[in-house]
Amino acid sequence: MKPETVFVFIASFIFALVAYFIPKKMKPYEIYVTTLFAIVFGLLVDMVLAVKYQFYVLDQPGVQIPALIGQVILYGATSIILLNVYPFNKSVKSQLVFILCFTFITLVFEFLSFTFGFIKYNEWKMWYSALCYPFLIYLLVVHFKFVKWLIKIN
């Protein structure tokens, strides 16, 4: 197996373990819905940016099964981790600090992915990710609040 494949499988296993064992503040159906949203949205973004426009490559050009498995597990596990530790009941400042810290952690993971050869940049720059991640994290939080609101009104 190639180093980038080993990296994504090990990372996926670690993220899945953390997501499984993290104390849950979410109900199972909230986890299900938000995880599916994160996976579908992440795959859609990667399909447009990596496959259509070729700004970066995950593993190898085109759709690769090991990369796809990694993406599904990593996006799903990350959404579970993020939403279970997000400071929903704290001040806006605390939430902003959390988003910036989670962005930093995500950038470190992206750097490791680049170092191990899982991500290969063409036109993409890491600072583009640094600008995008806070909005993506906030989008996941807004989606979770929306799901809770939908459940409440039914």
C-alpha positions in Angstrom: 0.0 0.0 0.0 1.2 3.5 -0.8 2.1 5.8 2.1 -0.8 8.2 1.4 -3.3 5.3 1.5 -1.9 4.1 4.8 -2.0 7.6 6.1 -5.7 8.1 5.2 -6.7 4.7 6.6 -4.8 5.3 9.9 -6.2 8.9 10.2 -9.7 7.6 9.4 -9.4 4.9 12.1 -8.2 7.4 14.7 -11.0 9.9 13.8 -13.6 7.2 13.9 -12.4 6.0 17.3 -12.5 9.6 18.7 -16.0 10.1 17.2 -17.2 6.9 18.7 -15.9 7.4 22.2 -16.4 11.2 22.6 -19.2 11.9 25.0 -22.3 12.6 23.0 -24.4 15.7 23.5 -26.4 14.9 20.3 -29.2 12.5 19.8 -28.6 9.6 17.3 -30.9 11.1 14.6 -29.1 14.5 14.9 -25.8 12.6 14.5 -27.2 10.8 11.5 -28.5 13.8 9.7 -25.6 16.1 10.3 -23.1 13.4 9.5 -24.8 12.8 6.2 -24.9 16.5 5.5 -21.1 16.8 6.2 -20.3 13.8 4.0 -22.4 14.9 1.0 -21.3 18.5 1.3 -17.6 17.5 1.6 -17.8 15.1 -1.3 -19.6 17.7 -3.4 -17.0 20.4 -2.7 -14.2 17.9 -3.4 -15.8 16.8 -6.6 -16.1 20.4 -7.9 -12.7 21.6 -6.7 -10.6 18.5 -7.1 -12.2 16.6 -10.0 -13.8 19.3 -12.1 -11.4 22.2 -11.7 -8.4 20.1 -10.5 -7.3 22.7 -7.9 -5.9 19.8 -5.9 -5.8 16.0 -6.1 -6.7 13.6 -3.3 -4.5 10.5 -3.6 -4.5 10.3 -7.4 -6.4 12.1 -10.2 -10.0 11.0 -10.5 -12.2 9.2 -8.0 -10.2 6.6 -6.0 -11.8 4.1 -3.6 -9.3 4.5 -0.7 -9.6 8.3 -0.9 -13.4 8.1 -1.1 -13.5 5.8 2.0 -11.2 8.2 3.8 -13.3 11.2 2.9 -16.6 9.6 4.0 -15.1 8.5 7.4 -13.1 11.7 8.0 -16.0 14.1 7.1 -18.5 12.1 9.1 -16.3 11.6 12.2 -15.1 15.3 12.1 -18.7 16.5 12.1 -19.5 14.3 15.2 -16.4 15.5 17.0 -17.0 19.2 16.2 -20.7 19.3 17.1 -20.2 17.4 20.3 -17.5 19.8 21.6 -18.9 23.0 20.1 -19.6 25.6 22.8 -23.3 26.2 21.9 -24.2 27.8 25.2 -21.2 30.0 25.5 -20.6 33.6 24.3 -20.2 34.5 20.7 -16.5 35.3 21.5 -16.0 31.7 22.9 -17.7 30.3 19.7 -15.5 32.4 17.5 -12.4 31.3 19.4 -13.5 27.7 19.1 -14.0 28.0 15.3 -10.6 29.6 14.9 -9.0 26.8 17.0 -10.8 24.1 15.1 -9.7 25.8 11.9 -6.1 25.6 13.1 -6.4 21.9 13.9 -8.0 21.2 10.5 -5.1 23.1 8.8 -2.6 21.0 10.8 -4.4 17.9 9.5 -4.4 19.2 6.0 -0.6 19.9 6.3 -0.1 16.3 7.5 -2.2 15.1 4.5 0.0 17.1 2.2 3.2 15.9 3.9 2.1 12.3 3.5 1.1 12.9 -0.2 -2.6 12.4 0.3 -3.3 15.9 -0.9 -1.4 17.3 -3.8 -2.0 21.0 -4.7 -2.2 22.2 -8.2 -3.8 25.7 -8.1 -5.0 25.5 -4.5 -3.0 27.1 -1.7 -3.3 26.2 2.0 -4.2 29.7 2.9 -7.4 29.3 0.7 -8.3 26.5 3.1 -7.6 28.7 6.1 -10.1 31.2 4.7 -12.7 28.5 3.9 -12.6 26.4 7.0 -14.2 28.9 9.4 -17.2 29.3 7.1 -17.5 25.5 6.6 -17.4 24.9 10.3 -20.0 27.6 10.9 -22.1 26.1 8.1 -22.1 22.8 9.9 -23.2 24.5 13.1 -26.0 26.4 11.3 -27.1 23.2 9.7 -27.2 21.4 13.1 -29.3 24.3 14.6 -31.6 24.1 11.6 -32.1 20.4 12.1 -32.9 21.0 15.8 -35.4 23.7 14.8 -37.0 21.4 12.2 -37.4 18.7 14.9 -38.8 21.2 17.4 -41.5 22.5 15.1 -42.7 19.0 14.2 
